[in-house]
C-alpha cells in the first residue's frame, strides 16, 4: 500500500523533503513521525497514518515533493493497515506559510485520503491539522463532536480550546515540534588545502529563496534616522524590574513594537502589501509584527500577533516564548502566518546600522540597532552644552513601488518621536 504526501496547508502544494525518520524494514507505529517536509521557513513533521512495516522509500532527502506524490509504501502488521489509517490519519495543516494568506482554494482532501486503502472513520473525515488531532487525542476529545470554524468546516486549535473550556475547562497543549535540520558536512582534500562543503538545503535554502524573491520583486530603498534613546533606556530599566517580579524578561523590543504601531496608524501604507493579481494595495488595520531571530540553522521570522492590543509585559512574555521556541526548534507553521511588517534587531551583535531585506510580500522592514553612549550637544536655557546621552540608529527598508521616500521620512519622524518620548505610548491605548 502507498502513502502519499498530504496537504501541507492552504495554497501550499510542495515542500522540500528535509529528513527521513524511518527506513525500509522499520516497523512504523500509528502517528510515528515519518519525515520532515519544509515549506517556507518551517519544517513540518509528517506523522504516519498507518501501523505496519515500511517497504520502500520513494523520495530522497533534498528532493522537492508535491502533494499527492507517493512517499513510502508499507505492509500492515498486527492489524489491518487500512484500519490503522482510519483511526489516526492526519488532515491538512491549518496554517499557511509566512506570506500573506492566499485566497482559500477548493476543499483540500484529508491526508487519510492519500493512503490508498482502507475506509475512513467519521472522526478521520473531519478536517483538522495533525497538531490539532494530536491535541484532541491527548485530551480524549472526539473531533467529530467539535464544530469547526476554519475553511470548509476545518477544526482549528482555537475550536478545540473553546470546546475544552466549555467542557472540562481550559487545557494547555504543547505546540507540535517543528524541526529545523542542521546541515550535513562533507570534507574533501585538494592538494595540501582542505575544503569543506555544506549541503545547501533546508532552512538555509529557504532563506535564499525568500531573499531572492524579495530582491527580484520589491524595489528596495533604505532610510536611516538617529534617535536619543535616553528616556527609553530609563523606562525599560523600570519595566525590567517589574517584569522580573513575574519572571518576564523585558527587552527594548516591546517598546519598539508599540512605537511602530503608533506610527503605522498614521502611515498605514507601510502596513500593507501589493496584490498584483488584482492590482490592489491591501492596507491592513491590524498589526502582526514579524521578528527576525538568529538560530543555529539560520535566520527565521516568526510573527508576534495583535501587537496593538497587548501590553508591554504581555509582548515581552510572548517575545521571550517565541525566541525560546525558535532556538529550541519548536516553532510551528502557525507562528509564521499573518505577518504585516517585520522588525529585525542586530543591536545585541553590534554595528551602526544595516540595510535589511524586506520580508516579501510585506513592504517594510525596520532595523533596530545598538544603543550606545555618546556626547551630544543640547540646548538648555538658551545655552549649548555637551551632555552624555544614550543614542541609537534605526534603518527602514521599503518597497519603493508602494512607499515614497517622503512618506518613509515622515513615518520615521513620527516613530522616533515615540522612541524619544516613550511615555506618549500611554496615550495610544
Buried (B, 14 or more C-beta within 10 A) or exposed (E): BBBBBBBBBBBBEEBBBBBBBBEEEBEBBBBBBBBBBBBBBBBBBBBBBBBBBBBEBBBEBBEEBEBEBBBBBBEBBEEBBBBBBBBBBBBBBBBBBBBBEEEEEEEBBBBBBBBEEBEBBEBBBBBBBBBBBBBBBEBEBEBEEBEBEBBEEBBBBEBBBBBBEEEEEEBEBEBBBBBBBBBEEEEEEEEEEEEEEEBEBBBBBBBEEBBEBBEEBBEBBBBBBBBBBBBBBEBBEEBBEEBEEEEBEBBBBBBBBBBBBBBBBEBEBBBBBBEEEEEEBEEBEEBBBBBBBBBEBBBBBBBBBBBBEBEBBBBBBBBBBBBEBBBEBBBBBBBBBBBBBBBBBBBEEEEEBBBBBBBBBBBBBBBBBBBBEEEBEEEEEEEEEEEEBBBBBBBBBBBBEBBEEEBBEBBBEBBBBBBBBBEBBEEEE
